[in-house]
Amino acid sequence: MTRGADDEGAAGVPDSWTITTDVLRAAHDPNLFDGRELYGPADYAELPLPDELHPDAATHRRVAERLRARVLGGGGAFAGQAPAA
């Protein structure tokens, strides 16, 4: 992936994605959140995307753990509900 002036940098998140996130958040839906909470610049420094696009197994695991905590944890859309087996 080529990074240019329109990019935020780490993890290749373009400004247009950030703008879209800001617009969606303005809808005041508590279930919307910034995906960089799951994988952001600090994660990229530790677990870079091997081909600059697809996460490896360790990165998938980190994202899944954070998503589970975010969705099933306190205040999440499915707080207190156990995942289906």
Stockholm file with secondary structure:
# STOCKHOLM 1.0

chainA/1-85         MTRGADDEGAAGVPDSWTITTDVLRAAHDPNLFDGRELYGPADYAELPLPDELHPDAATHRRVAERLRARVLGGGGAFAGQAPAA
#=GR chainA/1-85 SS CCCCTTBCSGGGCBHHHHHHHHHHHTTTCTTCCCGGGTSCHHHHHHSCCTTSSSCCHHHHHHHHHHHHHHHHSTTSTTTTCCCCC
#=GC SS_cons        CCCCTTBCSGGGCBHHHHHHHHHHHTTTCTTCCCGGGTSCHHHHHHSCCTTSSSCCHHHHHHHHHHHHHHHHSTTSTTTTCCCCC
//
